[in-house]
Amino acid sequence: MQAETEFSLITDLIRDHAIKDPQRRALIEGERELDYGGLDLLLDRIASALQRDGLKPGDAISICAEMSIEYAAVFLGALRAGVVVAPLAPSATAASLARMVSDAQTRMVFTDTANASNLHDGALNTLVTVTLDGASAGQTLNDWLAPPGQKPAPVQLQPESPFNIIYSSGTTGQPKGIVQSHGMRWAHVRRGAAYGYGPQTVTLLSTPLYSNTTLVVFFPTLGFGGSVLLLPKFKALDYLQLAQTQGVTHTMLVPVQYQRLLAHAEFDRYDLSSFQVKFSTSAPFAASLKADAIKRWPGALVEFYGMTEGGGTCILEAHLHPDKLHTVGQPASGHDIRLIDDNGVEVPTGEAGEVVGHSPGMMLGYHGQTEKTREAEWFDASGKRFIRTGDIGRFDAEGFLTLIDRKKEMIISGGFNIYPSDLEAVLRQHPDVAEAAVVGVPSVQWGETPVAYVVRKPGAAIDSVQLLQWTNQRLGKTQRLASLQFLQELPRSAIGKVLRRELRESPPNASR
């Protein structure tokens, strides 16, 4: 693929690879493999079946299942038919899944044994259901597919045509469906030229396919003709064994996965010399952890900072900037990142403000929610459209962006602004602390007050009173923690984000 191509469809690139090298591995899961020739034929059968069932370009399907070759193929086959894919988080409640299916105006649902019952409780009663693994909740994939050799009718798609709907929330509240276009996804593929993607690429993915975190690496790998190695359940030892035996060259991991891999007793015994690039995104990546990854893990380390909504991306090539590991890097080429105050006015250089961004990769909007879309947008004096991130950041003199905190996570205590990340940074300095999260809870006296949840390192003996005193001695008077609680682990989403809402609303069982 030529990186300078203005626009192409990802499924057309897969067809090109199938013609040129049909036996090259495309998808690998455990002992199963699907080459490009087989993948291309399967996409035709899926696209043809969707068209047979009356789905037209712009119609939507939902997929709620564990990561698998079949999941990936249905996603891609739908795209070949011009059908929009709404991948759903299996961890969501039945009620939330029903809301998302309704919001996306889903015509069909694809699921599996592990998730059929949850979907059936709230979403499947009136929808055509296809099961990817032979579950009895609907028609099996093999029975549903169009006959071998059948070709779908060609569809005409433009850069602005909708590609997928990614839901930003799946646990409580009104879901927001982020509509990404074919042009936005194509921008992600084009970016892959800078990171050595090609036919020899072997990308190991252990984050879910419903997450944008995974898809920003999944699609470029296939676009450039590489192989995608799927690891549905992340376990550090399984990951290391696969990386060594399969000669993995690229991967996407969230920070907590880097932490668990580097902390594993067997890590340094594995040969990881095949790695060319390791990516990370989705959650704060501690500078000390980046430094450890650079030191002990071959290959480049690249951190992406951005949103599923798009707008702007900052990139930190951490291995090239060891003095900037506390930052998320500089704006990507062609990306315009600015900082604004609460009144929507750009702040002077050196001052903190909300991060907004404009780029070739921007969401079309939130599906069916015009007002929410407007709230996420900011326009400069010329009318140029930016996406608001809700993050507070500051540029340094060299144009590297340091994130201070999420705007909505900021704690206002007694009229003072407290950023949880500042307090978490102090907690992590203690030698017995592995992880920490700080949230604000209601306070009659102060309005809000900060409390901390901490995971101790193995073998650590410090108690909560001692650690609370140690921390508050190092914090400003207005920052001091009201309480501190130890947990076995922090609650996290499937892509490693700390679920602060759970800590605020229903703290997990703690151990003191």
C-alpha positions, 0 to 999 in steps of 0.5 A: 500500500502506498502511504500517500494514497488519498483514500482507500477502503480497508477491505479493498486493501485486504482484497489486494493482499489476497490477490498478491499473496493469498497464503500469507497469514492474516488472523491467528487465534491459538492454533487457528489461522486464516490467510488473506485468501480465506479472509477475503472469501469469508468477507464476501460471504458475510457481505453477501449475507448482509445484503441478502437480509436487506441491509444497505450501506449506512445500516448498522449491526452490533457485535457483542462477543469475545475476541475471535477470528469470527468477530474480526471477520464479521466486522470486516465483512460488514464494512465491505457491504458498507454496513456500520459496525457498533461493537459493544462491551460484553461487560456492560449490563443488559439494560445498557446493551439494550440502550446501545442497540436501540441507539445504534438502530441495530438491524442484527446482532452477532454474539457468542455463548458467553454473552448471548444471555446478557443480550437476550435479557435486554436487546435480542427479543426482536432482532435477528441474532447470529452466533459466532461460536454455534451458541443456541441463541440464534442462527449459527454463523456457518448456517447464516453465511452466503454460499461459498464463492458468492460476491456482494454487490459493490457499494460506493463509499466516501471518506465521510461515510460512517464506518463504526459507532464506538460507545464511550460508556456502557455501564450507567447513564445515557450511552454516547455513540461516537460515529467514526468515518471511513476517512477517519479510519483511513487516516489511522491506516496511513499513519502506520507507514511511519511505524514500519507496518508491512507484510512481515508485521506480526501484531499481538493484540490482547485488548478487546476489538470493541475498543478504539485502543485496539482498532487503531492498530488492528486496521493498519496491520491488515491494511499493510498486509501484516498478521494479527495475533489475537489473545482474547484473555490477557495473561502476562505469561501467555503474552510473553510466550506468544511474543517469543514463539511468534516473533511479534513485531508490533503490539498495543498495550495499556499501561496496566498491562505494561506494568504486569508484564514488566513485574512478572518474574519471568519477563527477562527470560524471554527473547523479545528482540523481534519487537519493532514498536510497542504502542500505548494509549487510553490511560495515564502512563507513569514516567517511571514505567515508560523508563523501565519499558525502554530499558528492558524491552527492545524496540521503540515505545510510542505513546498516543494521546487522543480520544475516540472522538478524534480531533487531535493526537499527541505522540511521544516517541519515548525511546527518543525523548527520555527527558520527556517521559512525564509528557504525552509528546507533541502534536502529530503531523497535521494535528492542531492542538490548542488549550482554552480556558473555561470561557473558550478563550485560548490561553497564553503559552505556558498556562494550563487549559483544556486540550482541544484538537483538530485533525484529519481524523475526527468523529462525525458526531455522537449518534442521534445526539446533536446537542451532545455533539455541540457540547464536544465541539469548539470553534476558533475565530475562523470557524475551524472545528475542534473536539474538546477532550475534557483534559487539562494540560500545559505545553512546555517551551518545546511543544510537549504536552503535559497532562494535569488531569481530567477536567471532570475529575478535578476536586473542588474542596473549600474553593480550591482546585485539587488535581487527583494526579498530583496526589497520586504522584506523591503516593506512588513515590512511597516504596510500598505503593504499587498503584493509587487512585484519588477521587473526590467525595462529598463533604459537608464542611468542604463541598468535596474532599479527596480520598485515596485507594491504594494497592500495596506492593507484594510483601509491603507491611505499611498500614493505612494510618502510616501511609496517610500521615506520610502522604499528607506531610508531603501535600499542601494544606488544601490538598490533604487526603481525608482518608486512605483505603487499601484494595487488592486491586483497582477497578478497571475497564477492559482497556485499563482505565481506572473506574473512578465512578465505582470508587466514588459510588460503591468502593470495592471490598478493602483490606487494611 
